[in-house]
Amino acid sequence: MNVEDKIGRIESGLIPAIIIKGHPKKAYNIFERMVHYKVPGVSIAVINNGEIEWAKSYGVKEKGSNEEITPETLFQAASLSKPVVAMAALHLVEKGKLDLESEVNSRLKSWKIPENEFTRNKKVNLRMLLTHTSGLVGFGYDGYAVWEEIPSLLQILNGLEPANSPPVRIDIEPETRWRYSNGGYLVTQLLMMEVTGMEFPELMHEIVFKPLGMYNSTYQQPLPSEWASRAAVGHRSDGSMINGKWHIFPELAAGGLWTTPSDLCLFAIELQKSLRGISNKVLSKEMTRRMLTRHWINFGLGILLGGQGEDLSFTFNGGNLGFRSDFFDYAERAQGAVIMTNSDRGDLLIREIYRGISAGYDWPDHKPLVKKITDVDPNKYSNYLGVYYAKQEIRPDFDITITAEDKRLFASVMDSKFELLPESEDVFFDVEYGWKITFEKDDVGMVQSIRYFLEVGPGVANKKK
């Protein structure tokens, strides 16, 4: 099959997360799913045999306009910034400017991690920062409207005006648990700047972008006018445009990258080739292997890992206001893809596109599950209704609201609402996103909590009283 035919099959072969046993298999085309999820634009690049086999874009930069997305259109990469930063930090380790195990406070000059009772027994090092095990707070950042005053890095670290986020501090002992920490990457950013004497966008250009030919990538915030003319506009879940087109994210290492899917594919290809010793433009083969080794559960140095052996994958996803993006690549198979969107609901579309790509390229991952619907008396749903709060590591403000309408059960999570179908009396699933929710009862049969599972992992949510 030639590439054009393969692209056509993927475009018309978007698959939901769940296939219901005994029901006709559903497949959608990319344009109807963009309308369904209110995603104005999406850009895709696919790696096969160690090269970018194709890159194609769909839709428009801005809702209501006729300016089409192209493979050169820039998107906010959000947390996809972190693996690229990790590569640069590891390069500095190999150059002797940084050390993975040394206390970072010994190298920091203008600001240091404040000492407290949690740092008494163990000090923070670069490895902890890259693996989100430092104990530093700083889950996420909202960014700044284009008309707002932008804080400096030190103001953000100290939580001083005009910063709109709390100070970066340690509130759990390092290496006692995994907790996603944007704050840890801000410390990494400062560390890299101080040991090189370079501004962050400049050092990232010199260490990563220039050697890899990533010339459509920058950490400059605000985005310079010559770049802004090529950028997609962010959109909310209801399809409305972000006021001012996008927010500015001065938290550069945590989420300040503007880039394209093709440029991120160059990053992924370099990791694939570096691991095999074919190309080592940024990292040695051994350091690449360390980056792609599990250091804490499924987390490598700055990157999330899955699979084993020839199916070892490295991946990351990101979301800034109005943008959702993801990359998924195989370390040994020389395959992968990057998908970027200009919508808060882009992650739903991204997962469907991955399943289409997986079918087209015979990936071992991103396969739909097959489930059977069981008959459950809707009168029992009243026991399930309520708001469940999950204090978990990916999203602290994570409420799951269960409602019933017309004898059907629904779950609402952040900006998404989906129908739950019964697998058994207490186990439900949704077709589009792949949620699985188990309702847990007490001794008298009343639901007190739920267990949920999604691709980001499992969790427990307790019912609010």
C-alpha positions in Angstrom: 0.0 0.0 0.0 1.4 3.4 -1.0 1.6 6.2 1.5 -1.4 8.2 0.1 -3.6 5.2 0.4 -2.4 4.6 3.9 -3.2 8.2 4.8 -6.7 7.9 3.3 -7.4 4.8 5.4 -6.3 6.5 8.5 -8.3 9.6 7.8 -11.5 7.5 7.4 -10.6 5.0 10.1 -10.7 6.8 13.4 -11.9 4.3 16.0 -13.5 4.8 19.4 -11.8 3.5 22.5 -14.4 0.7 23.0 -16.0 -1.6 20.4 -19.3 -3.1 21.7 -19.5 -6.8 21.2 -22.4 -7.7 18.8 -22.7 -4.2 17.5 -21.4 -3.0 14.1 -17.9 -1.6 14.3 -17.8 2.2 14.0 -15.2 4.1 12.1 -15.2 7.9 11.5 -13.4 10.3 9.2 -11.2 12.9 10.7 -13.3 15.9 9.6 -16.5 14.7 11.2 -14.7 14.0 14.4 -13.1 17.5 14.4 -16.7 18.9 14.1 -17.9 16.5 16.9 -15.2 17.6 19.3 -15.2 21.3 18.2 -11.5 21.2 17.2 -10.8 23.8 14.5 -7.3 22.4 13.5 -5.1 19.4 13.8 -1.6 18.7 12.5 -0.1 15.2 12.3 3.4 13.8 11.4 4.1 10.1 11.3 7.5 8.3 11.6 8.1 5.0 9.8 11.4 3.3 9.2 13.2 6.0 11.1 12.0 8.9 8.9 9.1 11.2 8.7 6.9 9.3 6.2 4.2 12.0 6.0 3.0 15.2 7.6 -0.5 16.6 7.0 -2.7 19.2 8.5 -6.5 19.6 8.7 -8.8 22.6 9.4 -8.0 26.2 10.2 -5.8 28.3 12.5 -8.9 30.1 13.8 -12.5 29.3 14.0 -14.5 31.1 11.3 -11.4 32.0 9.2 -10.3 30.4 6.0 -6.6 30.3 6.9 -5.7 26.7 6.8 -3.4 24.8 9.1 -0.2 23.6 7.4 2.6 21.3 8.5 4.6 24.5 9.3 1.9 26.0 11.6 3.1 26.5 15.1 1.3 25.1 18.2 1.9 25.5 21.9 3.4 22.2 22.9 2.7 22.7 26.6 4.2 19.8 28.7 5.8 18.3 25.6 8.4 21.0 26.4 9.7 18.9 29.2 11.2 15.9 27.3 13.0 18.3 25.0 14.4 20.1 28.1 15.4 16.8 29.6 17.5 16.0 26.5 19.3 19.4 26.8 19.9 18.9 30.5 21.4 15.5 29.9 23.6 17.0 27.3 24.9 19.4 29.9 25.5 16.4 32.2 27.7 14.8 29.5 29.6 18.0 29.0 30.4 18.1 32.8 28.4 21.2 33.5 25.7 19.4 35.5 25.5 16.2 37.5 22.4 14.0 37.9 23.2 13.1 41.6 24.6 16.3 43.0 22.5 18.7 45.1 21.1 21.3 42.8 21.4 24.0 45.5 25.1 23.7 45.3 25.0 25.0 41.7 22.2 27.5 42.0 23.2 31.2 42.6 20.3 33.7 42.3 17.8 31.4 44.0 17.9 28.2 45.9 15.3 25.6 46.9 14.2 26.7 50.5 15.3 24.2 53.1 12.7 22.9 55.5 11.8 19.7 57.4 11.3 17.8 54.2 14.9 18.4 53.0 16.5 17.4 56.2 17.3 13.8 55.2 17.6 14.0 51.4 18.6 16.9 49.1 17.1 17.5 45.6 19.2 16.5 42.6 18.7 16.9 38.9 17.6 13.2 38.5 14.7 14.0 40.9 13.7 17.1 39.0 13.6 15.2 35.7 11.6 12.3 37.1 9.1 14.3 39.2 10.3 12.9 42.5 11.8 16.0 44.0 8.8 16.8 46.3 8.5 20.2 44.7 5.0 21.7 44.3 3.8 23.3 41.1 1.2 21.2 39.4 0.2 23.5 36.5 0.3 27.0 35.3 -2.5 29.1 33.7 -0.3 31.4 31.7 -1.0 35.1 31.2 -3.3 37.0 28.8 -1.3 38.9 26.2 -2.2 42.2 27.9 -1.1 41.2 31.4 2.3 41.9 33.0 4.6 38.9 32.6 6.6 37.8 35.7 10.3 36.9 35.7 11.4 33.3 36.4 12.5 34.4 39.9 9.1 36.0 40.6 7.4 32.7 39.6 9.7 30.6 41.8 9.0 32.9 44.7 5.3 33.4 44.0 5.7 37.2 43.9 3.5 39.5 41.8 2.7 39.6 39.0 3.1 35.8 39.2 -0.4 34.1 39.4 0.9 30.9 41.0 2.1 30.0 44.5 5.9 29.8 45.2 7.8 26.6 44.3 8.5 24.8 47.6 9.0 21.3 48.9 6.1 19.8 50.9 7.0 16.1 50.8 10.3 14.4 51.3 12.2 13.9 48.0 12.0 10.4 46.4 9.2 9.2 48.7 6.5 9.4 45.9 5.9 10.4 42.3 4.1 13.7 41.8 3.9 15.7 38.6 5.9 18.9 39.2 6.0 21.8 36.7 7.9 23.6 39.5 10.7 21.1 39.3 11.2 21.9 35.7 11.4 25.7 36.5 14.2 24.8 38.9 15.8 22.8 36.1 15.4 25.9 33.8 17.2 28.2 36.2 19.9 25.6 36.8 20.6 25.2 33.1 20.7 29.0 32.6 23.1 29.6 35.4 25.6 26.9 34.5 25.7 28.1 30.9 25.3 31.8 31.3 22.7 31.7 28.5 19.1 32.8 28.2 16.9 29.7 28.0 15.5 30.1 24.4 19.1 30.6 23.2 20.6 27.6 25.0 17.7 25.3 23.8 18.3 26.5 20.2 22.1 25.8 20.5 21.9 22.4 22.3 18.8 20.8 20.6 17.1 22.8 17.8 20.1 23.7 15.7 21.8 20.2 15.7 18.5 18.5 15.0 17.3 21.0 12.3 14.2 21.9 14.4 14.0 25.4 12.9 10.2 25.7 13.5 10.7 25.5 17.3 11.3 28.2 19.9 11.0 28.7 23.6 10.5 32.5 23.1 7.7 33.9 25.2 6.0 36.1 24.2 6.2 34.7 20.7 7.9 37.2 18.3 5.8 38.8 15.6 7.6 36.9 12.8 6.7 33.6 14.5 3.2 34.7 15.6 2.0 35.1 12.0 2.5 31.3 11.6 0.8 30.2 14.9 -2.5 28.5 15.4 -5.0 30.2 17.7 -6.2 28.4 20.8 -9.8 27.5 21.4 -11.9 26.4 24.4 -14.0 23.3 24.7 -17.1 25.1 23.4 -15.2 26.1 20.3 -14.7 29.7 21.3 -11.4 31.4 20.6 -9.0 32.4 23.4 -9.2 36.1 24.0 -6.0 37.5 22.6 -5.5 34.2 20.6 -3.4 32.5 23.2 -1.8 32.9 26.6 1.8 33.6 27.3 3.7 31.0 29.3 6.9 32.4 30.9 7.3 29.0 32.6 9.5 28.0 29.6 10.9 24.6 30.6 7.5 23.5 32.0 5.4 24.5 29.0 6.8 27.3 26.9 7.6 25.5 23.6 6.1 26.5 20.3 6.7 23.9 17.6 5.3 21.7 14.9 4.7 17.9 14.7 7.5 17.5 12.2 10.0 19.2 14.4 9.0 17.0 17.4 9.4 14.0 15.1 13.0 15.1 14.5 13.4 15.0 18.3 12.0 11.5 18.5 14.0 10.2 15.5 17.2 11.4 17.1 16.4 9.5 20.3 15.6 6.4 18.2 18.9 6.7 16.3 20.9 7.8 19.3 19.8 4.7 21.1 21.2 2.5 18.3 24.3 4.6 18.0 23.4 5.7 14.4 23.2 9.5 15.3 24.4 11.1 18.5 24.0 14.8 17.8 22.9 15.7 21.3 23.3 12.7 23.5 25.6 9.6 23.5 24.1 6.2 23.1 24.6 5.4 26.8 23.0 8.7 28.0 20.0 8.1 25.6 19.7 4.6 27.1 19.6 6.2 30.6 17.0 8.7 29.5 14.8 5.8 28.2 15.2 3.6 31.3 12.6 3.5 34.0 13.8 5.4 37.0 10.5 5.6 38.9 7.7 3.2 37.9 7.1 4.1 34.2 9.0 7.4 34.2 12.4 7.8 32.5 14.5 10.9 32.6 12.0 13.5 31.6 9.8 11.1 29.6 7.0 8.5 30.1 7.8 4.9 29.1 5.7 2.0 28.1 6.1 -1.5 26.8 9.2 -3.7 26.8 11.9 -4.8 24.5 11.2 -4.0 20.8 7.9 -2.5 21.9 9.4 0.0 24.3 7.7 3.3 23.8 8.4 6.8 24.9 5.6 9.3 25.0 4.3 12.6 26.5 1.2 14.7 26.3 0.6 18.4 27.0 -2.2 20.9 27.4 -2.0 24.7 27.6 -5.1 26.8 27.5 -6.6 26.2 24.1 -4.1 23.6 22.9 -3.6 19.8 23.3 -0.8 17.8 21.9 0.8 14.4 22.2 3.7 12.3 20.9 4.0 8.5 20.9 7.1 6.8 19.6 8.8 3.4 19.7 12.4 3.3 20.8 13.4 0.2 18.8 10.7 0.0 16.0 11.6 3.3 14.5 8.0 4.3 14.3 5.8 6.9 16.0 3.7 10.0 15.5 3.1 13.5 16.8 -0.4 15.1 16.9 -1.1 18.7 17.8 -4.4 20.5 18.0 -5.7 24.0 18.8 -8.5 23.1 21.2 -9.0 22.1 24.8 -10.9 19.0 23.5 -8.1 18.0 21.2 -7.0 15.1 23.5 -10.2 13.2 22.7 -9.6 13.6 19.0 -5.9 12.7 19.4 -6.7 9.3 20.9 -9.0 8.4 18.0 -6.3 9.4 15.5 -3.7 7.3 17.3 -6.1 4.3 17.0 -6.4 4.9 13.3 -2.6 5.2 12.9 -2.1 2.0 15.0 -4.4 0.1 12.6 -2.7 1.5 9.6 0.9 0.7 10.8 0.1 -2.4 12.9 1.3 -0.9 16.1 1.0 -3.1 19.3 -0.5 -0.1 21.2 -3.6 2.1 20.8 -5.9 -0.8 20.1 -9.6 -0.5 21.0 -11.1 -2.8 23.6 -14.1 -5.1 23.0 -16.8 -5.0 25.7 -20.3 -6.4 26.2 -23.2 -4.4 27.5 -25.1 -5.9 30.4 -28.7 -5.1 31.2 -28.9 -3.1 34.5 -32.1 -1.7 36.1 -31.9 2.1 35.7 -33.7 2.4 39.0 -30.5 1.4 40.7 -28.6 4.4 39.3 -29.8 6.7 42.1 -27.3 5.0 44.4 -24.5 6.0 42.0 -25.3 9.7 41.6 -23.1 12.4 43.2 -19.8 14.2 43.0 -16.6 12.2 43.6 -13.3 13.9 44.4 -10.0 12.2 43.5 -6.9 13.7 45.0 -4.5 12.4 42.5 -1.1 13.3 41.0 -2.0 14.4 37.5 -4.8 16.8 38.3 -5.4 18.0 41.9 -8.8 19.6 41.2 -10.3 16.4 39.8 -14.0 16.0 40.3 -16.1 13.2 38.7 -19.8 14.0 38.6 -22.2 11.2 38.0 -25.7 12.1 36.8 -28.7 10.2 35.3 -30.9 11.4 32.4 -33.7 9.5 30.7 -32.6 6.3 32.4 -29.0 6.7 31.2 -25.9 7.2 33.3 -23.4 10.0 32.6 -20.0 11.1 33.9 -18.7 14.6 33.7 -14.9 15.2 34.2 -13.5 18.7 33.8 -14.7 19.8 30.3 -16.0 16.4 29.1 -19.3 14.6 29.6 -19.9 11.1 28.4 -22.4 8.3 28.7 -21.5 5.3 30.9 -22.6 1.9 29.7 -23.0 -1.1 32.1 -20.5 -3.9 31.9 -22.0 -5.3 35.1 -24.2 -3.9 37.8 -21.3 -1.9 39.4 -18.8 -1.6 36.5 -19.4 1.0 33.7 -17.5 2.2 30.7 -17.7 4.9 28.0 -17.1 4.2 24.3 -15.3 7.3 23.1 -12.7 8.0 25.7 -12.2 4.6 27.3 -13.1 5.4 30.9 -13.9 2.4 33.2 -15.6 3.2 36.5 -16.3 0.8 39.3 -18.8 1.8 42.0 -17.8 0.6 45.4 -20.4 -0.1 48.1 -20.3 -0.2 51.8 -21.7 -3.0 54.0 -25.3 -1.8 53.5 -25.0 -1.5 49.8 -24.5 2.3 49.5 -21.9 3.6 47.0 -19.2 5.5 48.9 -16.4 5.7 46.3 -15.4 4.8 42.8 -12.4 3.3 41.1 -11.7 4.7 37.7 -9.2 3.9 35.0 -8.1 5.8 32.0 -5.0 5.8 29.8 -3.2 8.1 32.3 -3.7 5.5 35.0 -5.9 4.3 37.8 -7.3 6.2 40.7 -9.8 6.2 43.6 -12.4 9.0 44.1 -14.5 9.3 47.3 -18.0 10.5 47.3 -18.6 14.0 48.6 -21.0 14.2 51.5 
